[in-house]
Amino acid sequence: QNDGCRTLSLSAHVGFDSLPDQLVRKSIKHGFCFNVLCIGETGIGKSALMSSLFNINFEDSPSTHFLPSVRLRAQTCELQESNVLLKLTIVKTVGFGDQMNKADSYQPIVDYIDAQFEAYLEEELKVIRSLFSYHDTRIHVCLYFISPTGRSLKTIDLLTMRSLDSKVNIIPVIGKADSISKTELQEFKKKIMSELISNGIQIYQFPTDDETVSEINTIVNGHLPFAVVGSTEKVKIGNKMVRARQYPWGIVKVENESHCDTVKLRRMLCTNMEDLREKTRAYYELYRRCRLEKLGCRDIGPENKPVSLQEVIEAKRLEFFLEMEREEEEIKQRFVQRVNEKAAMLEEAEQQASMPALSIFEHLTLIHQEEELKLGEKKKLLEDEIAQFMEKKAITELIQSQVSVSTPVVSLK
């Protein structure tokens, strides 16, 4: 009633209840895409965790610790489970936290996320666009790996998450969680959540408004951050080959929930994958709004009247046309000024070239006479200096001769 629509009861079957089935068939045929960003220091276990989460082995070359700046490496593969196709893109940071100056280590990551938003916006604004077949590379979830120090978050962790929490869904995870004891791990989780709250960093909270998953999501929200362990190798335990890490003191099973939270993380990602994609669309809408407002696009005009896109484009075109006219006028004025200066220079050169030969000879003669006078004056000054020097020399020699005569000579045997 508030929307002006009536609710009617049908007297017979119409058939629009097949709409959900149609959407399911269409989605399965087209497939889905899911993009994961892994941020963490070199050797924290990003590749091993991705292999454990999706049960695949990524062919990834080992990273070095000597890169001058942070880089991002993307890998895309197609996964099929039953008859559902998933195009999975894993983006991992390379060299994160290895530089001496870590002040701007997060900037390449921010630029990469914005670049994916910008690419989607450009595709959306094309005249002939194909969003249905477009490979969406917007980041749906960011797994931020925290080193298992057992103490507190590093400054680079706080700066990076604060820069990204308004652009992407952040899920903090503790990498290589089997390197600290369970008691230390629980205290470390509490410390991390306390620091995130005190610094105003918003991380992704699994939704609790859906009745089907509200209970499990509420429980899992209390397990954040996840303590994960990944492995690319399989160990034979009994009659089964399972993903695990083998140590001298025992075996850590990746699939065992009492050993780590890797299975919890996988379950939550799959259960809330559509919510992650929906939240990413919300982040994109915020980026799109800011970007279009910066370009001058508005929905409401100065008098609070709706403005159509055609009016905005026409206003921008007129503004651009006037700016081009102004610049063209300035260029013409500078061109005319330079032409006048060049004409004056040519006129002066022509006047000098058209000067009679006699006048030129007289001018050169006058210059020659002036130079002779200057040389004569310099010659006279030089002769005076020579005379003074010779006079001083004669006086000096005379004094030396008188001194040598008056001095007695002492003979020595």
C-alpha positions, 0 to 999 in steps of 0.5 A: 500500500505504501508503494501504491501496489495491491496484493492479490491472491491468484485464482489459478496458476500463472507460472512466474514461480519458475523465475528462480529456476530460470535465474539458476540455469542462467547463472550456472550456464554463465558461471561465476567469478570470485577474486581474492587478494592475499596480503602478507609478508614474504613466506607467510604461507599465502600460496599454501593457504590458497592451495589448501582452500580450493584443493588445487596446486598453484604453480608459483615461483618463489618470491625474493626479499630484495624487491625495491617496491611492493608488487602484485601478482595475479593468477586466474584459473577455472574451477568446476564443482559438479556443474558449477563453473567458477573463475577464480583469480588470486592476487598476491603481494610480492615483497610486502614489508621487505623494504627499509622504508615501509611508509608507502608499502600499502599504496600499490595495493590501494592503486590496484584495487582502484584500477579494477574499479576504474576498469569496470567503470570504463566498461560500464560507460562504453557506448557498446558494452558487454558487461555480461561477458566482461571478466570482472576483476574487482576484489571481492575479499582481502585475506590479510595475513598477520605474522604469528608473533603472539604480541601485537599488530605491526604499524604496517598492518594497521596502516594497510588495513586502515587504507583498505577497509573502505575499499574491500572486505578485509578478513584478518588471518593469522598465518602459520598458526601452528608455530605458537601454542593454543593459549598464546593463540587465543590471547593473540586473537583477543589482542588483535581484535582489541587493536583493530577496534581501538584504531577504528579499522572495519573488518568484514563481519559475516552477516547475521540477518539471514536466518539460515546462516545467522547462527553459524555466522554469529559463532564464526564472528567470534573466531576472528581472526582465523588461525590458518595453516596451509600445505601443498603436500599430502601425508598418508595417515591410515589409508587416506592421503590428507593435506598436512604439515609433518614435524618431528613431534607430530602432524598438523592436519589442515582439514582438522578443525581442532588443529586450525581454522582453515576449514572454517575459513573455507566454509565461511567463504563459500557460504557467504560468497554472494554477500562478499560480492554484494558488499564489493558492489557497494564499495564500487558504487561508492567509488563510482559516485565519487568518480562521477562527481569529480567529473562534474556529473550530478543528479540534482541541479542548483534548484534541486531539480533532477538533471538528466545525463544528457543535460550534464553531457551537454553542459560539460561539452559547452564548458569544454568548447568554451575552454578550447576557444579561450586556449585557441585565442591565447595561442593566436595572440602568442603567435601574432606576438611572435610574428611581430617580433620576428618581423621587427628583427628582419626589418632591423637586419634589412636596414643593416644590410641596406646601409651604404658601403661608405657608411659601413667603412666610416663606422669601421674606421671609427671603431678602429680609431677608438681601439687604437686610442685604447691601446695607446693608453694601455701602452703608456701605462705599461711604459710608466710601470716599466720605468718605475720598476727599473728605477726601483731596481737601480736603487736596490742594487746601489744599496746592496753594493754599499752594504757589502763594502761597509761590512768587514771580512773576518778570516778564519784559519 
